[in-house]
Amino acid sequence: MPLDLTLSDITIRLRQGRFSNEQAISQGIVLRILQELGWDSWETSVVWPEFQTGEGRVDFALCFPPSKPGIFIEVKQPGRAEEGVRQALEYAFHTGVPFIVLTDGKTWSFYLPAEQGSYEDRRVYKLDLFERSAAEAATILTRYLDRPRVESGEALEAARQEYRSRNRRSQARAAIPEAWRELVEKGNEDLVDLLASAVESKAGVRPGDDDVAEFLARLGQTSESTLVPPVTTTRHPSTPPLPPGAPPAGETNRHGTLTLLGRQHHYNNAKEAMVMVLRELAQKDPTFLERCSQHPDAQGRKRRYIARTPDELYPDREDLREMRESLPGGWYVATNLNNILKKTVIRLAAQVAGLSFGKDVIIGF
């Protein structure tokens, strides 16, 4: 099968949360891709699993000639690929391996461990299968991991040239608008918190997260001169804080109708709509919430939005752990999310269930 078709199939399965741990990613993604790139994945002297270095073990070593490692591949759990960079670079540096790959199946980062600079400086390229077409992803993976290119030294030389290329900064600069659009459209928590804190410092009153998230979302839709935050009822700094779980002052109930697989359900606010979708879909598939929890949009920088325990929902905020709703099978969903982020959770739930958001799942906020 051509590599781009293989990658299309893998991406669909990734979006549905079909790879829940490192072993599943290794067998169902990494070895499958390596086979398409010319590596005999069954030949363990060529694709060496659990390769022992003087410092520890690497998930895979690509060897050429056989038994002589030239590339290390480290496989991590979904969403945690970057956690192994220091260890992988040290393994490669002490073993003399010039090229390493870190992947969680969705993202693939390529590093030159012997080059100068920070860990980030030594990363040549980061590929995200969700952000690139299958054809583009196939081209990038072929550039760095195609067996004939690797064995001839062409792949390593290309990586070194790209590391020294002055075009890298301009490519990154060109991607800023699209990255910004995605952050604001998904109601990114860190961005919302940063702006809300800045407003509080300036005005003495913290705006509601929903107001901030909606303001940011409109940045990509309306010229800056016409952006006016919605009018809300603010409280005086001396007013006691609202109790946990209470909506921010001035928040309007977002009641409406949810259409799910042709059936209509009424909800009073965004939280009810989100919980309703998750519960309905979870009742149809016992693996649904596990797969949802692995989706990249179900995870913030420091926490998960769908998890087995309240601690995972709010690892640094014990005071917020009651802000959750129970889901089938012993799962929980965080409810201390801005409304745009709740909509993102509904969207990813539809995706994981193989449904079309806006057609099979329709919400009015």
MILUM-566860 format. One record per residue (C-alpha): residue number from 1; x, y, z; residue in one letter. Coordinates in nm, 4 decimals, decimal comma. Layout:
<atoms>
 num       xx       yy       zz residu
 NUM        X        Y        Z      A
...
</atoms>
This chain:
<atoms>
 num       xx       yy       zz residu
   1   0,0000   0,0000   0,0000      M
   2   0,1365   0,3486  -0,0816      P
   3   0,2592   0,5349   0,2252      L
   4   0,0070   0,8179   0,1893      D
   5  -0,2851   0,5721   0,1995      L
   6  -0,1328   0,4031   0,5034      T
   7  -0,1009   0,7405   0,6744      L
   8  -0,4619   0,8303   0,5897      S
   9  -0,5803   0,5125   0,7581      D
  10  -0,3534   0,5679   1,0605      I
  11  -0,4756   0,9272   1,1010      T
  12  -0,8397   0,8196   1,1006      I
  13  -0,7642   0,5623   1,3703      R
  14  -0,5677   0,8192   1,5715      L
  15  -0,8592   1,0623   1,5652      R
  16  -1,0820   0,7843   1,6950      Q
  17  -0,8410   0,7097   1,9815      G
  18  -0,7588   0,3561   1,8637      R
  19  -0,4024   0,3638   2,0003      F
  20  -0,4177   0,3879   2,3786      S
  21  -0,0598   0,3085   2,4851      N
  22   0,3002   0,2817   2,3695      E
  23   0,2706  -0,0821   2,2633      Q
  24  -0,0296  -0,0095   2,0416      A
  25   0,1500   0,2863   1,8835      I
  26   0,4655   0,0789   1,8265      S
  27   0,2855  -0,2081   1,6570      Q
  28   0,0017  -0,0281   1,4859      G
  29   0,1813   0,2860   1,3690      I
  30   0,5608   0,2838   1,3946      V
  31   0,6299  -0,0654   1,2602      L
  32   0,3642  -0,0241   0,9936      R
  33   0,5202   0,2994   0,8672      I
  34   0,8739   0,1583   0,8807      L
  35   0,7639  -0,1387   0,6727      Q
  36   0,6263   0,0985   0,4082      E
  37   0,9572   0,2874   0,4121      L
  38   1,1545  -0,0240   0,3237      G
  39   1,2568  -0,1500   0,6672      W
  40   1,2115  -0,5213   0,7354      D
  41   1,0215  -0,4802   1,0588      S
  42   1,0378  -0,8561   1,1232      W
  43   1,4208  -0,8580   1,1001      E
  44   1,5265  -0,7695   1,4539      T
  45   1,8903  -0,7097   1,3649      S
  46   1,7683  -0,4297   1,1352      V
  47   1,4703  -0,2959   1,3291      V
  48   1,5976  -0,3768   1,6776      W
  49   1,3328  -0,3481   1,9538      P
  50   1,4323  -0,2536   2,3087      E
  51   1,7886  -0,1741   2,2053      F
  52   2,0177  -0,1639   2,5073      Q
  53   2,2545   0,1330   2,5362      T
  54   2,4994   0,2021   2,8145      G
  55   2,2452   0,4446   2,9639      E
  56   1,9217   0,2516   2,9175      G
  57   1,6913   0,1042   2,6547      R
  58   1,5592   0,2634   2,3364      V
  59   1,2294   0,1442   2,1893      D
  60   1,3719   0,0870   1,8403      F
  61   1,7122   0,1124   1,6737      A
  62   1,7291   0,1200   1,2951      L
  63   2,0497  -0,0622   1,2123      C
  64   2,2669  -0,0385   0,9003      F
  65   2,4542  -0,2561   0,8525      P
  66   2,2576  -0,5054   1,0652      P
  67   2,3198  -0,4763   1,4411      S
  68   2,4848  -0,1320   1,4045      K
  69   2,2383   0,1391   1,5141      P
  70   2,2130   0,4550   1,3047      G
  71   1,8773   0,5939   1,4210      I
  72   1,6982   0,5671   1,7553      F
  73   1,3177   0,5835   1,7759      I
  74   1,1496   0,6519   2,1100      E
  75   0,7755   0,5848   2,1390      V
  76   0,5673   0,7613   2,4019      K
  77   0,2057   0,7600   2,5158      Q
  78  -0,0403   0,9843   2,3320      P
  79   0,0303   1,3496   2,4044      G
  80   0,3600   1,2804   2,5828      R
  81   0,6142   1,2564   2,3023      A
  82   0,8175   1,5531   2,4220      E
  83   0,8653   1,4123   2,7721      E
  84   1,1375   1,1757   2,6515      G
  85   1,3558   1,4201   2,4592      V
  86   1,6318   1,4654   2,7173      R
  87   1,6685   1,0933   2,7789      Q
  88   1,6677   1,0083   2,4073      A
  89   1,9257   1,2743   2,3238      L
  90   2,1537   1,1483   2,6004      E
  91   2,1215   0,7864   2,4834      Y
  92   2,2046   0,8877   2,1271      A
  93   2,4908   1,1184   2,2231      F
  94   2,6667   0,8583   2,4394      H
  95   2,6133   0,5835   2,1815      T
  96   2,7253   0,7933   1,8853      G
  97   2,3924   0,7669   1,7042      V
  98   2,3524   1,0834   1,4924      P
  99   1,9750   1,0941   1,4493      F
 100   1,6764   1,0279   1,6748      I
 101   1,2998   1,0301   1,6365      V
 102   1,0430   1,0875   1,9123      L
 103   0,6821   0,9965   1,8402      T
 104   0,3472   0,9380   2,0038      D
 105   0,2051   0,8255   1,6705      G
 106   0,0464   1,1626   1,5995      K
 107   0,3581   1,3806   1,6228      T
 108   0,7030   1,2894   1,4903      W
 109   1,0023   1,4974   1,6016      S
 110   1,3420   1,4561   1,4350      F
 111   1,6591   1,5549   1,6229      Y
 112   2,0307   1,5869   1,5625      L
 113   2,1720   1,5133   1,9115      P
 114   2,5313   1,6202   1,8356      A
 115   2,4423   1,9716   1,7171      E
 116   2,4652   2,2857   1,9312      Q
 117   2,1947   2,4571   2,1285      G
 118   1,8935   2,3677   2,3405      S
 119   1,6850   2,0577   2,2862      Y
 120   1,4477   2,2645   2,0769      E
 121   1,7370   2,4032   1,8715      D
 122   1,8442   2,0502   1,7846      R
 123   1,5042   1,9524   1,6556      R
 124   1,5166   1,9609   1,2771      V
 125   1,1474   1,9152   1,2171      Y
 126   0,8187   1,8326   1,3909      K
 127   0,5510   1,6558   1,1903      L
 128   0,1902   1,6474   1,3142      D
 129  -0,0257   1,4010   1,1219      L
 130  -0,3389   1,5993   1,2094      F
 131  -0,1970   1,9178   1,0604      E
 132  -0,0558   1,7842   0,7334      R
 133  -0,2169   1,6032   0,4451      S
 134  -0,1268   1,2378   0,4057      A
 135   0,0767   1,3214   0,0953      A
 136   0,2772   1,5903   0,2782      E
 137   0,3362   1,3612   0,5769      A
 138   0,4523   1,0828   0,3447      A
 139   0,7041   1,3185   0,1843      T
 140   0,8455   1,4250   0,5217      I
 141   0,8729   1,0718   0,6610      L
 142   1,0362   0,9554   0,3387      T
 143   1,2858   1,2416   0,3574      R
 144   1,4137   1,1297   0,6982      Y
 145   1,3377   0,7583   0,7285      L
 146   1,3286   0,6010   0,3821      D
 147   1,5677   0,3073   0,4100      R
 148   1,7698   0,3676   0,0885      P
 149   1,8096   0,7368   0,1807      R
 150   1,9163   0,6469   0,5338      V
 151   2,1681   0,3836   0,4250      E
 152   2,3221   0,6121   0,1624      S
 153   2,3603   0,8950   0,4141      G
 154   2,1311   1,1189   0,2092      E
 155   1,8669   1,1439   0,4836      A
 156   2,1170   1,2503   0,7503      L
 157   2,2794   1,5031   0,5199      E
 158   1,9384   1,6511   0,4344      A
 159   1,8622   1,6871   0,8059      A
 160   2,1941   1,8620   0,8676      R
 161   2,1374   2,1018   0,5789      Q
 162   1,7909   2,1850   0,7081      E
 163   1,9295   2,2436   1,0564      Y
 164   2,1616   2,5077   0,9119      R
 165   1,9018   2,6514   0,6744      S
 166   1,7979   3,0118   0,7217      R
 167   1,4562   2,9275   0,5803      N
 168   1,3476   2,7527   0,8987      R
 169   1,2744   3,0776   1,0808      R
 170   1,0728   3,2197   0,7912      S
 171   0,8701   2,8979   0,7695      Q
 172   0,7909   2,9226   1,1382      A
 173   0,6979   3,2897   1,1008      R
 174   0,4583   3,2069   0,8179      A
 175   0,2784   2,9529   1,0372      A
 176   0,2068   3,2004   1,3203      I
 177  -0,1372   3,3189   1,1947      P
 178  -0,2717   2,9671   1,1525      E
 179  -0,1409   2,8568   1,4923      A
 180  -0,2977   3,1636   1,6529      W
 181  -0,6313   3,0962   1,4826      R
 182  -0,6410   2,7408   1,6166      E
 183  -0,5555   2,8504   1,9709      L
 184  -0,8347   3,1047   1,9869      V
 185  -1,0902   2,8886   1,8058      E
 186  -1,0413   2,6065   2,0561      K
 187  -1,0616   2,8325   2,3611      G
 188  -0,7057   2,7514   2,4715      N
 189  -0,6979   2,7653   2,8532      E
 190  -0,3484   2,9084   2,8867      D
 191  -0,4234   3,1920   2,6462      L
 192  -0,7543   3,2721   2,8175      V
 193  -0,5932   3,2699   3,1619      D
 194  -0,3077   3,4948   3,0485      L
 195  -0,5429   3,7598   2,9097      L
 196  -0,7866   3,7350   3,2018      A
 197  -0,5028   3,7844   3,4499      S
 198  -0,3758   4,0867   3,2572      A
 199  -0,7256   4,2413   3,2586      V
 200  -0,7572   4,1788   3,6322      E
 201  -0,4256   4,3544   3,6943      S
 202  -0,5372   4,6530   3,4906      K
 203  -0,9040   4,6788   3,5964      A
 204  -0,9034   4,5212   3,9416      G
 205  -1,1739   4,2754   3,8350      V
 206  -1,1193   3,9438   3,6574      R
 207  -1,3415   3,8956   3,3532      P
 208  -1,5298   3,5722   3,2993      G
 209  -1,3358   3,3083   3,1067      D
 210  -1,6214   3,2856   2,8559      D
 211  -1,6013   3,6583   2,7849      D
 212  -1,2271   3,6326   2,7263      V
 213  -1,2522   3,3200   2,5110      A
 214  -1,5250   3,4744   2,2966      E
 215  -1,3263   3,7955   2,2568      F
 216  -1,0241   3,5967   2,1385      L
 217  -1,2339   3,3853   1,9038      A
 218  -1,3680   3,6985   1,7339      R
 219  -1,0143   3,8183   1,6643      L
 220  -1,0020   3,5828   1,3705      G
 221  -1,3425   3,6878   1,2417      Q
 222  -1,3681   4,0632   1,2895      T
 223  -1,1345   4,3575   1,2508      S
 224  -0,9808   4,4671   1,5782      E
 225  -1,1486   4,8071   1,5659      S
 226  -1,4962   4,6528   1,5899      T
 227  -1,4190   4,4133   1,8720      L
 228  -1,6236   4,5078   2,1756      V
 229  -1,6486   4,2589   2,4624      P
 230  -2,0059   4,1685   2,5612      P
 231  -2,1534   4,3814   2,8371      V
 232  -2,1394   4,1994   3,1701      T
 233  -2,2272   4,2877   3,5245      T
 234  -1,8973   4,3227   3,7071      T
 235  -1,8620   4,3015   4,0800      R
 236  -1,6811   4,5517   4,2955      H
 237  -1,3375   4,4332   4,4170      P
 238  -1,4711   4,4329   4,7725      S
 239  -1,7567   4,1977   4,6844      T
 240  -1,7003   3,8423   4,8152      P
 241  -1,5953   3,5962   4,5441      P
 242  -1,8590   3,3794   4,3832      L
 243  -1,8959   3,0305   4,5314      P
 244  -1,7358   2,7363   4,3464      P
 245  -1,9508   2,6262   4,0545      G
 246  -2,1439   2,9529   4,0248      A
 247  -2,1460   3,1102   3,6781      P
 248  -1,9481   3,4315   3,6340      P
 249  -2,1430   3,7509   3,6912      A
 250  -2,3407   3,8544   3,3868      G
 251  -2,3177   3,5158   3,2155      E
 252  -2,6178   3,4332   3,0030      T
 253  -2,7578   3,0826   3,0097      N
 254  -2,6854   2,9269   2,6717      R
 255  -3,0057   2,7255   2,6464      H
 256  -3,0851   2,5676   2,3166      G
 257  -3,1399   2,2435   2,1319      T
 258  -2,8853   1,9719   2,0698      L
 259  -2,9375   1,7473   1,7703      T
 260  -2,7634   1,4136   1,8110      L
 261  -2,8079   1,1483   1,5422      L
 262  -3,1423   1,2939   1,4414      G
 263  -3,2825   1,3238   1,7937      R
 264  -3,3314   1,6599   1,9608      Q
 265  -3,2452   1,7317   2,3240      H
 266  -3,2935   2,0590   2,5100      H
 267  -3,0163   2,1987   2,7290      Y
 268  -2,9930   2,4970   2,9624      N
 269  -2,6242   2,5766   2,9206      N
 270  -2,3050   2,4666   2,7484      A
 271  -2,2118   2,2310   3,0321      K
 272  -2,5367   2,0370   2,9966      E
 273  -2,4863   2,0079   2,6201      A
 274  -2,1307   1,8769   2,6601      M
 275  -2,2224   1,6214   2,9273      V
 276  -2,5268   1,5096   2,7303      M
 277  -2,3194   1,4350   2,4197      V
 278  -2,0540   1,2450   2,6131      L
 279  -2,3072   1,0362   2,8050      R
 280  -2,5176   0,9511   2,5009      E
 281  -2,2207   0,8405   2,2921      L
 282  -2,0569   0,6544   2,5825      A
 283  -2,3696   0,4437   2,6281      Q
 284  -2,3399   0,3238   2,2691      K
 285  -1,9705   0,2269   2,2896      D
 286  -1,7886   0,1202   2,6090      P
 287  -1,4519   0,2196   2,4572      T
 288  -1,5668   0,5693   2,3608      F
 289  -1,4521   0,7647   2,6684      L
 290  -1,1140   0,5902   2,6799      E
 291  -1,0589   0,6937   2,3209      R
 292  -1,1857   1,0458   2,3873      C
 293  -0,9384   1,0853   2,6725      S
 294  -0,6504   1,0120   2,4332      Q
 295  -0,7522   1,2795   2,1825      H
 296  -0,5080   1,5748   2,1830      P
 297  -0,7932   1,8248   2,2198      D
 298  -0,9011   1,6485   2,5426      A
 299  -0,5776   1,7522   2,7121      Q
 300  -0,4517   2,0877   2,8262      G
 301  -0,0882   2,1660   2,8938      R
 302  -0,1197   2,0552   3,2566      K
 303  -0,4391   1,8548   3,2811      R
 304  -0,6937   1,6302   3,1125      R
 305  -1,0547   1,7259   3,0468      Y
 306  -1,1792   1,3638   3,0476      I
 307  -1,0189   1,1335   3,3021      A
 308  -1,0609   0,8496   3,5494      R
 309  -0,9999   1,0601   3,8590      T
 310  -1,0707   1,4185   3,9732      P
 311  -0,6958   1,4535   4,0406      D
 312  -0,6244   1,4166   3,6693      E
 313  -0,8852   1,6812   3,5857      L
 314  -0,7348   1,9327   3,8282      Y
 315  -0,3852   1,8159   3,9300      P
 316  -0,2826   2,1553   4,0705      D
 317  -0,6221   2,2773   4,1969      R
 318  -0,7720   2,0669   4,4718      E
 319  -1,0276   2,3430   4,5302      D
 320  -1,1764   2,2839   4,1832      L
 321  -1,2099   1,9051   4,1912      R
 322  -1,5817   1,9175   4,2673      E
 323  -1,6332   2,0935   3,9342      M
 324  -1,6899   1,7760   3,7391      R
 325  -1,9654   1,5501   3,6072      E
 326  -1,9717   1,1717   3,6218      S
 327  -1,9800   0,9753   3,2978      L
 328  -2,0504   0,6059   3,2299      P
 329  -1,7843   0,3528   3,3249      G
 330  -1,6313   0,5521   3,6100      G
 331  -1,5125   0,8448   3,3952      W
 332  -1,5334   1,2157   3,4724      Y
 333  -1,5383   1,5326   3,2636      V
 334  -1,4159   1,8667   3,3935      A
 335  -1,6782   2,1412   3,3912      T
 336  -1,4522   2,4334   3,4787      N
 337  -1,3993   2,5001   3,1080      L
 338  -1,4848   2,8067   2,9063      N
 339  -1,7771   2,7600   2,6658      N
 340  -1,5601   2,7548   2,3565      I
 341  -1,3522   2,4777   2,5106      L
 342  -1,6734   2,2875   2,5922      K
 343  -1,7629   2,3153   2,2256      K
 344  -1,4178   2,1793   2,1383      T
 345  -1,4859   1,8768   2,3615      V
 346  -1,8182   1,8166   2,1815      I
 347  -1,6435   1,8446   1,8471      R
 348  -1,3727   1,5927   1,9430      L
 349  -1,6400   1,3572   2,0824      A
 350  -1,8131   1,3585   1,7459      A
 351  -1,4841   1,2934   1,5734      Q
 352  -1,3949   1,0011   1,8000      V
 353  -1,7412   0,8498   1,7457      A
 354  -1,6977   0,8772   1,3697      G
 355  -1,9727   1,1378   1,3389      L
 356  -1,9836   1,4632   1,1474      S
 357  -1,9919   1,7744   1,3670      F
 358  -2,2503   2,0112   1,2242      G
 359  -2,4470   1,7267   1,0647      K
 360  -2,4771   1,4322   1,3038      D
 361  -2,4065   1,6528   1,6056      V
 362  -2,5499   2,0064   1,5993      I
 363  -2,5382   2,2557   1,8865      I
 364  -2,6598   2,6120   1,9065      G
 365  -2,3734   2,7899   2,0789      F
</atoms>
